[in-house]
Amino acid sequence: MNQTDPLCHKAYGLIREMIATGALDARSALSERGLAEALGIGRTPVREAIKALTRDGLLSVSPMRGTFVRSLSLADLREIHEIRQALEGAAAFHAAQRGPSPALRRAAADLAAVAAPECFDVDEAQRIGWRFHQALFDATGNRRLTQMYETLRAQSGLALQGMPGYDAARSRQAIQEHLQIFAAVDARDAEQAQRRMWDHLAHALVARLQFVAAFTGETQQRTEP
């Protein structure tokens, strides 16, 4: 991808977000023209973005059929979470050293608010949870760390595409874990923030592996988080 072309970067980010949120049908080949029209961007930047997303493991090319959103296995999801533990633990540590940003404070407040109603919205809780993680990385002030996270986020979302949301109990637990991470960041306790992030992602990995295995019937090997 042309590193100096802002349209290429824009196309890459928009398509990556579509992959992460399940907006692209994994069963259908990508249409370069359709994406260009939908995004309001020329076909050349879209073509370069597709090439870059293929190199990053978010898309795969099937000979004679086209380019598709990748399907990830339980093993892929486990590997992604192991890398996330390293990256997000570092992000929590550095964010705590700098202190919470306004965006991180808003995300934490929104998580606390969404947990309160009796009619708990699991999908909304997940959306705010992703926003919390993004805000945490942004709060580090480390652009490269944030870029690495965004690619991992999209890969993580691939394994859950087409599946129903988490159950409410796990979602409520995840909210409390997010708020504990925020409390450590707000207290400028970097080591505690890092430990709480590690614990949160360990719990998330177990829940996701169980969730995906139950939905797809794929057998998972027992692992210690």
C-alpha positions as CSV (number, residue, x, y, z in Angstrom):
1,M,0.0,0.0,0.0
2,N,1.2,3.5,-0.8
3,Q,2.2,4.8,2.6
4,T,2.0,8.4,1.4
5,D,-1.5,8.3,-0.1
6,P,-4.2,9.4,2.4
7,L,-6.9,7.8,0.3
8,C,-5.2,4.4,0.5
9,H,-5.0,4.8,4.3
10,K,-8.7,5.9,4.4
11,A,-9.8,2.9,2.3
12,Y,-7.8,0.5,4.4
13,G,-9.2,1.8,7.7
14,L,-12.8,1.8,6.4
15,I,-12.6,-1.7,4.9
16,R,-10.9,-3.0,8.0
17,E,-13.7,-1.6,10.2
18,M,-16.2,-3.3,7.9
19,I,-14.4,-6.6,8.5
20,A,-14.2,-6.1,12.2
21,T,-18.0,-5.4,12.6
22,G,-19.1,-8.1,10.2
23,A,-20.5,-5.6,7.6
24,L,-18.9,-7.7,4.8
25,D,-20.5,-11.0,3.9
26,A,-17.8,-13.7,4.2
27,R,-19.6,-15.9,1.8
28,S,-19.4,-13.5,-1.1
29,A,-16.3,-12.3,-3.1
30,L,-15.4,-8.7,-2.5
31,S,-16.3,-6.3,-5.3
32,E,-13.7,-3.7,-5.9
33,R,-16.2,-1.5,-7.7
34,G,-18.9,-2.1,-5.1
35,L,-16.6,-1.1,-2.3
36,A,-15.3,2.0,-4.1
37,E,-18.9,3.1,-4.7
38,A,-20.0,2.4,-1.2
39,L,-17.1,4.2,0.4
40,G,-17.0,7.1,-2.1
41,I,-13.3,6.4,-2.9
42,G,-11.6,5.6,-6.2
43,R,-11.0,2.0,-7.2
44,T,-7.2,2.4,-7.1
45,P,-7.0,3.2,-3.3
46,V,-9.5,0.4,-2.7
47,R,-7.4,-2.1,-4.7
48,E,-4.3,-1.1,-2.8
49,A,-6.2,-1.5,0.5
50,I,-7.5,-4.9,-0.4
51,K,-3.9,-6.0,-1.2
52,A,-2.7,-4.7,2.2
53,L,-5.6,-6.3,4.1
54,T,-4.7,-9.6,2.4
55,R,-1.1,-9.3,3.5
56,D,-2.4,-8.6,7.1
57,G,-4.4,-11.8,7.1
58,L,-7.8,-10.3,7.1
59,L,-8.7,-11.3,3.5
60,S,-7.8,-14.4,1.5
61,V,-7.6,-14.9,-2.2
62,S,-9.3,-18.0,-3.7
63,P,-8.0,-18.8,-7.3
64,M,-10.8,-18.4,-9.9
65,R,-13.3,-17.3,-7.2
66,G,-12.0,-14.0,-5.9
67,T,-11.1,-12.3,-2.6
68,F,-13.0,-13.2,0.6
69,V,-13.1,-12.2,4.2
70,R,-11.0,-14.8,6.0
71,S,-12.6,-17.5,8.2
72,L,-10.6,-18.0,11.4
73,S,-10.4,-21.1,13.6
74,L,-10.3,-21.6,17.3
75,A,-6.5,-21.9,17.0
76,D,-6.4,-18.5,15.2
77,L,-8.5,-16.9,17.9
78,R,-6.3,-18.3,20.7
79,E,-3.2,-17.0,19.0
80,I,-4.8,-13.5,18.5
81,H,-5.7,-13.4,22.2
82,E,-2.1,-14.3,23.2
83,I,-0.8,-11.4,21.2
84,R,-3.6,-9.1,22.5
85,Q,-2.5,-9.9,26.1
86,A,1.0,-8.6,25.3
87,L,-0.2,-5.5,23.4
88,E,-3.1,-4.6,25.6
89,G,-1.2,-5.2,28.8
90,A,1.4,-2.7,27.5
91,A,-1.3,-0.3,26.5
92,A,-2.9,-0.4,30.0
93,F,0.5,0.1,31.6
94,H,1.4,3.2,29.4
95,A,-2.1,4.7,29.6
96,A,-1.9,4.5,33.4
97,Q,1.5,6.3,33.3
98,R,0.0,9.1,31.3
99,G,-3.4,9.1,33.0
100,P,-6.9,8.6,31.4
101,S,-7.9,10.6,28.3
102,P,-11.3,12.3,28.1
103,A,-12.3,9.6,25.5
104,L,-11.4,6.8,28.0
105,R,-13.3,8.5,30.8
106,R,-16.4,8.7,28.5
107,A,-16.1,5.1,27.5
108,A,-15.9,4.0,31.2
109,A,-18.9,6.2,32.1
110,D,-20.9,4.7,29.2
111,L,-20.0,1.2,30.3
112,A,-21.2,1.9,33.9
113,A,-24.4,3.4,32.5
114,V,-25.2,0.5,30.1
115,A,-24.7,-2.0,32.9
116,A,-27.5,-0.4,35.0
117,P,-30.7,-0.9,33.1
118,E,-32.8,-4.1,33.7
119,C,-33.2,-4.5,30.0
120,F,-29.5,-5.1,29.4
121,D,-28.3,-4.6,25.8
122,V,-25.5,-7.1,25.2
123,D,-24.7,-5.8,21.7
124,E,-24.5,-2.2,23.0
125,A,-22.2,-3.3,25.8
126,Q,-19.9,-5.0,23.3
127,R,-19.8,-1.9,21.1
128,I,-18.8,0.3,24.1
129,G,-16.3,-2.3,25.2
130,W,-14.5,-2.1,21.9
131,R,-14.6,1.7,22.2
132,F,-13.0,1.4,25.6
133,H,-10.2,-0.7,24.3
134,Q,-9.6,1.7,21.4
135,A,-9.6,4.7,23.7
136,L,-7.1,2.9,26.0
137,F,-4.7,2.5,23.1
138,D,-5.2,6.1,22.0
139,A,-4.5,7.2,25.6
140,T,-1.0,5.7,25.3
141,G,0.0,8.3,22.7
142,N,1.8,5.5,20.8
143,R,0.6,5.5,17.2
144,R,2.3,2.2,16.2
145,L,0.9,0.4,19.2
146,T,-2.6,1.6,18.2
147,Q,-2.1,0.5,14.6
148,M,-1.1,-3.0,15.7
149,Y,-4.2,-3.2,17.9
150,E,-6.6,-2.2,15.2
151,T,-5.4,-5.0,12.9
152,L,-5.8,-7.5,15.8
153,R,-9.2,-6.2,16.6
154,A,-10.3,-6.9,13.0
155,Q,-8.9,-10.4,13.1
156,S,-10.6,-11.1,16.4
157,G,-13.9,-10.1,15.0
158,L,-13.6,-12.6,12.1
159,A,-14.0,-15.6,14.3
160,L,-17.3,-14.3,15.7
161,Q,-19.0,-13.2,12.5
162,G,-22.5,-14.5,12.0
163,M,-22.8,-15.7,15.6
164,P,-25.2,-14.4,18.2
165,G,-23.9,-12.1,20.9
166,Y,-22.3,-13.1,24.2
167,D,-24.6,-14.0,27.0
168,A,-25.6,-11.2,29.4
169,A,-23.8,-12.7,32.4
170,R,-20.4,-12.7,30.7
171,S,-21.0,-9.2,29.2
172,R,-21.8,-7.8,32.7
173,Q,-18.7,-9.4,34.1
174,A,-16.6,-7.9,31.2
175,I,-18.0,-4.5,32.0
176,Q,-16.8,-4.8,35.6
177,E,-13.4,-5.9,34.4
178,H,-13.2,-2.8,32.2
179,L,-14.2,-0.6,35.0
180,Q,-11.5,-2.1,37.2
181,I,-8.9,-1.5,34.5
182,F,-10.1,2.1,34.3
183,A,-9.8,2.5,38.0
184,A,-6.2,1.4,38.0
185,V,-5.5,3.8,35.0
186,D,-7.2,6.6,36.8
187,A,-5.1,5.9,39.9
188,R,-2.0,6.0,37.8
189,D,-1.2,2.4,39.0
190,A,0.5,1.1,35.9
191,E,1.3,-2.4,37.2
192,Q,-2.2,-2.9,38.5
193,A,-3.7,-1.7,35.2
194,Q,-1.5,-4.2,33.3
195,R,-2.5,-7.1,35.7
196,R,-6.2,-6.3,35.4
197,M,-5.9,-6.2,31.6
198,W,-4.2,-9.6,31.6
199,D,-6.9,-11.0,33.8
200,H,-9.7,-9.5,31.7
201,L,-8.2,-11.0,28.4
202,A,-7.6,-14.4,30.1
203,H,-11.3,-14.5,31.1
204,A,-12.4,-13.3,27.6
205,L,-10.3,-16.0,25.9
206,V,-11.9,-18.8,27.9
207,A,-15.4,-17.4,27.3
208,R,-14.8,-16.9,23.5
209,L,-13.3,-20.4,23.0
210,Q,-16.3,-21.9,24.7
211,F,-18.7,-19.7,22.9
212,V,-17.3,-20.4,19.4
213,A,-16.9,-24.1,20.1
214,A,-20.5,-24.4,21.3
215,F,-21.8,-22.5,18.2
216,T,-19.7,-24.2,15.5
217,G,-19.2,-27.6,17.1
218,E,-15.4,-27.2,16.7
219,T,-13.4,-29.0,19.3
220,Q,-11.0,-27.0,21.4
221,Q,-8.0,-28.3,23.2
222,R,-7.7,-27.5,26.9
223,T,-5.4,-24.6,27.6
224,E,-4.4,-22.7,30.6
225,P,-5.0,-18.9,30.1
